[in-house]
Amino acid sequence: MIGWRNAGACLIAALLGACAAGPDYKRPQVEVPPAWQLEAPWRVGTPSDTLPKGAWWQRFNDPVLNGLEEKALAGSPTLAAANARLAQARAGLDAVGAARYPQVGLTGRDARARISANRPLTNNIAPNFTTTQNDYILAISASYEVDLAGRVQRSVEGARASAEQSAADLENVRLVLTADLATAYFNLRAVDIETDVLRRSIDLQRRSLELARSRHELGATSGLEVAQQQALLDNTLTQIDVLARQRGQFEHAIATLTGTPAPLFSLAPDAKLIAPPDVPLGIPSDVLERRPDVAAAERAMAAANAQIGVASAAFYPSISLGGLYGSESRALGTLFTTPSIIWSLGASLLQPIFDGGRIRANKDAAQAGYDVTVANYRRIVLTAMQEVEDGITGLAALERAQAQSQLAITSSRRVLELATVRYEGGVASYLDVITAQQSLLTNERLTAQLQGQRLLTSVFLVKALGGGWDGTLTVGVNK
């Protein structure tokens, strides 16, 4: 138990407004690297971006994506739920904060009652009688809890931190929603680009099939070449249906994210190339300021720390002040006369003496809860560092891979041209043409897939950095 000497000292400090049980909150230090591990083609730069923080998707310069994001922010039930949780947390803060002020109430009573003659005697000389009478009361009452050990103060601190955590959670829901929508959208567009590659390959393969049939009808080749080309064409046509199924799934996901029933939603195919934007990196410590999930975890620590103070305050005496002033009369006509005036003024004190260890256990539980939030905060920070590094290395590797795949496409087209000329000249088999067509299709599909992966990794990196840009950061820019 806390000694009476400490309790007395805290009482004096509380009356002066300077005492609160439990530790004051200080954000734990976490190890953050001074810089990211950059590799080509990343470089240090200072962008002068003026877009509002959070509207990062506008940097992709896709009007369709911009419209979908606006629709999602306006119609997502997930975001609406997060807004409601924030409103609930703020209302809870107001409710807890009300304990800092006196509580004033108006009491009124109009009753008629019969008192038993057989009730216990107040003394042995005066007998009891049955009495039936009215009782009118009108009074104002007031009560106030002296925040001796800062229980109310810590409760307000905890509620405020919880409200701020809900605000950070809302920002995180908004970030995740917009990132998930962009991911689904770019997956869909990657399928559109790959489907366009397949359709162009189908046109090429059909022309080659006509050539093989013409040469076969002229007796220049055997039916094997026709069968080989037909098999290649059939396989490519099958891939169209596979991609159509994938596209449908991404389209349905976009519908749900925008708050639209999937059967009522559709997006027209669009095979245009979308360039990933330059993504400002900043220094690693910026992530702690920009990521809403990190901010939410930090506010959770503050709320848990305040609960230690609330639990610790139970060791100290609880003092309540109360008063009442009004009138009571058995007749309504005399309710407001001087003899009917009633009043009371007093204070109550409660000091726990023995509780079987309940208060200590509650404090230990609060301390353990705080330790949980500290560990969770460190985990989220480490995860944030990992995700940013993954995005940096991923974008750099994908950019190099796409550049190489473009060279492979150029080489494959040249091989196909040579194989076709040699076949028409009778110096090569049709298998060489088939192989060249398959190689070109593979390389073109790989390039389309790499384009989609670059867009997805850009979204992943933006999400890892906490969303939007501001022009005050020293950053690394992907060029």
C-alpha positions in Angstrom: 0.0 0.0 0.0 1.0 3.6 -0.5 2.0 5.2 2.8 -0.1 7.9 4.4 2.8 10.2 4.2 2.9 9.9 0.4 -0.8 10.1 0.3 -0.8 13.3 2.3 1.9 14.8 0.1 0.0 13.9 -3.0 -3.2 15.4 -1.5 -1.4 18.7 -1.1 0.0 18.5 -4.6 -3.3 17.5 -6.0 -5.0 20.6 -4.4 -2.3 22.6 -6.1 -3.0 20.8 -9.4 0.4 19.1 -9.7 0.0 15.4 -8.8 -0.9 12.5 -11.0 -0.2 8.9 -10.2 1.7 6.7 -12.6 4.5 7.6 -15.0 4.4 10.5 -17.4 4.4 9.3 -21.0 7.5 9.4 -23.1 7.7 7.8 -26.5 10.2 4.9 -26.4 13.3 5.3 -28.6 13.7 3.0 -31.6 16.7 2.4 -33.6 16.3 4.0 -37.0 19.0 3.9 -39.8 20.3 7.3 -40.9 19.7 6.6 -44.6 18.2 4.0 -46.9 20.3 1.6 -48.8 19.9 3.0 -52.3 21.0 1.4 -55.6 20.9 2.5 -59.2 18.8 4.2 -60.6 17.9 5.9 -57.4 19.5 9.3 -56.6 19.2 12.0 -54.1 16.9 14.8 -55.1 14.6 17.5 -53.8 11.1 17.5 -55.5 8.9 20.6 -55.4 5.7 18.7 -55.4 2.7 20.7 -54.3 0.0 18.1 -54.3 -1.9 17.7 -51.1 -0.6 14.9 -48.8 -2.7 11.8 -49.3 -3.7 12.2 -53.0 -0.7 10.3 -54.1 -2.6 8.4 -56.8 -2.9 11.6 -58.9 0.8 11.3 -59.6 0.0 8.3 -62.0 -1.9 10.8 -64.2 -4.8 8.4 -64.8 -8.2 10.1 -64.8 -10.0 6.8 -64.4 -8.0 5.9 -61.3 -8.6 9.4 -59.9 -12.3 9.0 -60.3 -12.3 5.5 -58.7 -10.4 6.8 -55.7 -12.8 9.7 -55.2 -15.7 7.2 -55.4 -14.1 4.9 -52.9 -13.4 7.7 -50.4 -17.0 8.8 -50.7 -18.7 5.3 -50.7 -16.5 2.8 -48.9 -18.4 1.2 -46.0 -15.0 0.4 -44.4 -14.0 4.1 -44.4 -17.5 5.0 -43.1 -17.0 2.6 -40.2 -13.6 4.1 -39.4 -15.2 7.6 -39.4 -17.8 6.3 -37.0 -15.2 4.9 -34.7 -13.4 8.2 -34.6 -16.6 10.0 -33.7 -17.2 7.5 -31.0 -13.7 8.0 -29.6 -14.1 11.8 -29.6 -17.5 11.5 -27.8 -15.8 9.2 -25.3 -13.2 11.8 -24.7 -15.8 14.4 -24.0 -17.6 12.1 -21.6 -14.4 11.3 -19.7 -13.4 15.0 -19.6 -16.7 15.9 -18.0 -15.4 14.4 -14.7 -13.0 17.4 -14.3 -16.0 19.6 -13.6 -18.6 19.7 -10.8 -21.8 17.7 -11.6 -24.9 19.8 -10.9 -28.4 18.3 -10.9 -32.0 19.4 -10.1 -34.0 17.0 -8.0 -37.8 17.1 -7.7 -40.2 14.8 -6.0 -44.0 14.7 -5.6 -45.0 11.7 -3.5 -47.8 10.5 -1.2 -47.0 7.7 1.2 -48.3 5.9 4.2 -45.9 5.1 7.1 -46.5 1.9 9.0 -47.4 2.1 12.7 -45.6 -1.1 13.3 -42.2 0.2 12.1 -39.3 -0.1 14.5 -39.5 2.4 17.4 -37.1 5.3 17.6 -37.3 5.2 21.4 -39.3 3.2 24.0 -41.4 6.1 25.3 -42.9 7.5 22.1 -45.2 5.0 20.2 -45.4 5.0 16.4 -48.6 6.0 14.6 -49.8 5.4 11.1 -49.3 8.5 9.0 -50.4 9.3 5.5 -48.9 12.4 4.0 -47.5 14.2 0.9 -43.8 14.8 0.4 -42.7 17.6 -2.0 -39.0 18.2 -2.6 -37.3 20.6 -5.0 -33.5 21.0 -4.6 -30.3 21.6 -6.5 -27.5 19.2 -5.8 -23.8 19.4 -6.7 -20.9 17.0 -6.4 -17.2 17.1 -7.2 -14.5 14.5 -7.1 -11.1 15.9 -5.9 -8.6 14.5 -8.4 -6.3 13.6 -5.5 -4.0 11.2 -7.4 -4.7 12.3 -10.9 -7.1 9.5 -11.8 -9.3 11.9 -13.8 -6.3 13.5 -15.4 -4.9 10.2 -16.5 -8.3 9.0 -17.7 -8.5 12.2 -19.8 -5.0 11.6 -21.1 -5.9 8.0 -22.0 -9.2 9.0 -23.7 -7.4 11.7 -25.7 -4.7 9.3 -26.8 -7.4 6.8 -27.8 -9.2 9.5 -29.9 -5.9 10.4 -31.6 -5.3 6.7 -32.2 -8.7 6.5 -33.8 -7.8 9.5 -36.0 -4.6 7.7 -37.1 -6.5 4.5 -37.7 -8.9 6.5 -39.9 -5.9 7.8 -41.9 -4.5 4.2 -42.1 -7.8 2.9 -43.3 -7.9 5.6 -46.0 -4.3 4.8 -47.0 -5.0 1.0 -47.2 -8.2 1.6 -49.1 -6.7 3.8 -51.7 -3.6 1.5 -52.0 -5.8 -1.6 -52.3 -7.9 0.1 -55.0 -4.8 1.2 -56.9 -3.4 -2.3 -56.6 -6.6 -3.9 -58.0 -6.8 -1.2 -60.8 -3.2 -1.7 -61.9 -3.6 -5.5 -61.8 -6.6 -5.1 -64.1 -4.7 -2.8 -66.5 -1.7 -5.2 -66.5 -4.2 -7.9 -67.6 -5.5 -5.5 -70.3 -1.9 -4.9 -71.6 -1.2 -8.6 -71.5 -4.5 -9.4 -73.3 -3.6 -6.8 -76.0 -0.2 -8.6 -76.4 -2.1 -11.9 -76.9 -4.5 -10.5 -79.4 -1.7 -9.0 -81.5 0.0 -12.4 -81.3 -3.2 -14.1 -82.3 -3.4 -11.9 -85.4 0.2 -12.8 -86.2 -0.4 -16.5 -85.7 -3.5 -16.4 -87.8 -1.6 -14.8 -90.7 1.1 -17.5 -90.3 -1.5 -20.2 -90.3 -2.9 -18.8 -93.6 0.6 -18.9 -95.0 1.2 -22.5 -93.9 -2.2 -23.5 -95.4 -1.4 -21.8 -98.7 2.0 -23.5 -98.9 0.4 -26.8 -98.0 -2.3 -26.5 -100.7 0.4 -25.7 -103.2 2.2 -28.9 -102.1 5.3 -27.0 -100.9 4.9 -28.3 -97.3 3.4 -31.1 -95.3 0.3 -30.9 -93.1 2.5 -31.1 -90.1 3.4 -27.4 -90.4 -0.3 -26.5 -90.5 -1.0 -28.6 -87.4 1.8 -27.0 -85.5 0.6 -23.5 -86.3 -3.0 -24.4 -85.4 -1.8 -25.9 -82.0 0.1 -22.7 -81.2 -3.0 -20.6 -82.1 -5.3 -22.7 -80.0 -3.0 -22.4 -77.0 -2.9 -18.7 -77.3 -6.7 -18.4 -77.6 -6.9 -20.4 -74.4 -4.8 -17.9 -72.6 -7.3 -15.2 -73.5 -10.0 -16.9 -71.5 -7.6 -17.4 -68.5 -6.8 -13.7 -68.5 -10.5 -12.8 -68.9 -11.2 -14.7 -65.6 -8.4 -12.8 -63.8 -9.7 -9.5 -65.1 -13.2 -10.2 -63.8 -11.9 -10.9 -60.3 -9.9 -7.6 -60.3 -13.0 -5.7 -61.6 -15.2 -7.2 -58.9 -12.6 -6.2 -56.2 -12.6 -2.6 -57.5 -16.4 -2.6 -57.4 -16.4 -3.6 -53.7 -13.7 -1.1 -52.8 -15.7 1.7 -54.3 -18.9 0.6 -52.5 -20.6 -0.6 -55.7 -22.3 -4.0 -56.2 -20.1 -6.1 -58.4 -22.9 -7.0 -61.0 -23.5 -3.2 -61.6 -19.8 -2.4 -62.2 -17.6 -2.6 -65.3 -14.5 -1.0 -66.7 -13.7 -0.8 -70.3 -10.4 -2.4 -71.4 -7.5 0.0 -71.8 -4.0 -1.2 -72.8 -2.3 2.2 -72.6 1.0 2.2 -70.7 1.1 4.0 -67.4 4.4 5.3 -66.2 5.2 4.9 -62.5 5.8 8.3 -60.8 8.9 9.4 -59.0 8.5 8.4 -55.3 10.2 10.7 -52.7 11.8 8.6 -50.0 13.0 11.1 -47.3 15.2 9.9 -44.5 14.1 6.8 -42.5 12.9 8.8 -39.5 10.3 10.5 -41.7 8.4 7.2 -41.9 7.7 7.5 -38.2 6.0 10.8 -38.9 4.2 9.9 -42.1 2.9 6.4 -41.6 -0.5 6.4 -39.9 -0.1 2.8 -38.5 3.1 3.9 -36.8 1.2 7.0 -35.4 -1.7 4.7 -34.2 0.7 2.4 -32.5 2.4 5.3 -30.7 -0.9 6.7 -29.5 -1.9 3.2 -28.3 1.2 3.4 -26.1 0.2 6.7 -24.7 -3.3 5.4 -23.9 -1.9 2.3 -22.2 0.6 4.5 -20.2 -2.3 6.6 -18.9 -4.1 3.4 -17.8 -1.1 2.7 -15.5 -1.9 6.1 -13.8 -5.6 5.3 -13.5 -4.8 2.0 -11.8 -2.1 3.5 -9.6 -4.6 6.2 -8.4 -6.6 3.5 -6.7 -3.9 3.3 -4.0 -4.7 6.8 -2.9 -7.7 8.1 -1.0 -10.8 9.1 -3.0 -12.3 12.4 -1.9 -15.7 13.6 -3.0 -17.4 16.9 -2.2 -21.1 17.3 -2.2 -23.9 19.7 -1.4 -27.6 20.2 -1.7 -29.9 23.2 -1.3 -33.7 23.2 -1.7 -37.1 22.9 -0.1 -39.1 20.0 1.4 -42.7 20.2 2.6 -45.7 18.0 3.1 -47.9 20.8 1.6 -47.3 22.3 -1.8 -48.3 25.7 -0.6 -45.5 25.9 2.0 -42.8 24.4 -0.2 -41.1 27.7 -0.8 -41.3 29.1 2.7 -38.3 29.6 5.0 -39.2 26.6 7.4 -39.1 24.3 4.3 -35.5 25.0 3.4 -33.2 22.1 3.4 -29.5 22.0 2.8 -26.4 19.8 3.2 -22.7 20.2 2.7 -20.1 17.6 3.2 -17.2 15.5 2.0 -16.5 11.8 1.9 -13.1 10.0 1.9 -12.4 6.4 1.0 -9.0 4.9 1.5 -8.4 1.3 0.5 -6.9 -0.7 3.4 -7.2 -4.3 2.3 -8.4 -5.6 -1.0 -6.7 -8.9 -1.4 -4.2 -7.5 -3.9 -6.8 -6.4 -6.4 -5.4 -2.9 -6.9 -1.8 -4.1 -7.2 -3.0 -6.7 -9.7 -4.8 -4.1 -11.8 -1.7 -1.9 -11.8 0.4 -4.9 -12.9 -2.1 -5.7 -15.6 -2.0 -2.1 -16.9 1.8 -2.2 -16.9 1.8 -5.4 -18.9 -0.7 -3.9 -21.3 1.7 -1.0 -21.8 4.6 -3.4 -22.4 2.5 -5.1 -25.1 1.9 -1.7 -26.9 5.6 -0.9 -26.7 6.5 -4.2 -28.3 3.8 -3.7 -31.0 5.2 -0.3 -31.7 8.7 -1.5 -32.2 7.4 -4.3 -34.5 5.4 -1.9 -36.6 8.5 0.4 -37.0 10.7 -2.5 -38.0 8.1 -3.7 -40.5 7.9 -0.1 -41.9 11.7 -0.1 -42.4 11.5 -3.5 -44.1 8.7 -2.5 -46.4 10.4 0.7 -47.6 13.6 -1.2 -48.3 11.7 -3.9 -50.2 10.0 -1.2 -52.3 13.3 0.5 -53.1 15.2 -2.6 -54.1 12.1 -4.0 -55.9 11.6 -0.9 -58.1 15.2 -0.7 -59.0 15.4 -4.4 -60.0 12.1 -4.2 -61.9 13.2 -1.2 -63.9 16.4 -2.9 -64.9 14.5 -6.1 -65.8 12.0 -4.2 -67.9 14.8 -2.4 -69.8 16.4 -5.8 -70.5 13.0 -7.3 -71.6 12.6 -4.5 -74.2 15.9 -5.6 -75.7 14.7 -9.2 -75.7 11.6 -8.2 -77.6 13.7 -6.4 -80.2 15.9 -9.5 -80.6 12.9 -11.8 -80.7 11.2 -9.8 -83.5 14.5 -9.9 -85.5 14.7 -13.7 -85.0 11.1 -14.1 -86.1 11.7 -12.1 -89.3 14.8 -14.1 -90.1 13.1 -17.4 -89.4 10.2 -16.5 -91.6 12.4 -15.4 -94.5 14.5 -18.6 -94.2 11.3 -20.7 -94.1 9.8 -19.0 -97.2 13.2 -19.5 -98.9 13.1 -23.2 -98.1 16.3 -23.2 -96.0 14.7 -23.6 -92.6 11.9 -25.7 -91.1 8.6 -24.3 -89.9 9.6 -25.4 -86.4 12.0 -22.4 -86.4 9.1 -20.0 -87.1 7.0 -21.6 -84.4 9.8 -21.3 -81.9 10.4 -17.7 -82.8 6.7 -16.8 -82.4 6.6 -18.5 -79.0 9.7 -16.6 -77.9 8.4 -13.3 -79.0 5.0 -13.9 -77.3 6.8 -14.9 -74.1 9.0 -11.8 -74.1 6.1 -9.5 -74.8 4.0 -11.0 -72.1 6.9 -10.8 -69.7 7.4 -7.1 -70.5 3.7 -6.5 -69.9 3.9 -8.3 -66.6 7.0 -6.3 -65.5 5.1 -3.1 -66.3 2.3 -4.1 -64.0 4.7 -5.2 -61.3 6.5 -1.8 -61.5 3.1 0.0 -60.9 2.2 -2.4 -58.1 5.6 -1.9 -56.4 5.3 1.9 -56.7 1.9 1.6 -54.9 3.5 -0.7 -52.3 6.3 1.8 -51.7 4.0 4.8 -51.5 1.9 2.8 -48.9 5.1 1.9 -47.0 6.1 5.6 -46.9 2.7 6.5 -45.4 1.1 8.1 -48.5 1.5 11.5 -50.2 4.3 13.9 -50.7 5.3 17.2 -49.3 8.0 19.5 -50.6 9.9 19.9 -47.3 11.7 16.5 -47.4 15.1 15.7 -48.8 14.4 12.6 -50.8 15.6 10.0 -53.1 13.9 10.0 -56.5 13.6 7.0 -58.9 14.8 8.1 -62.3 
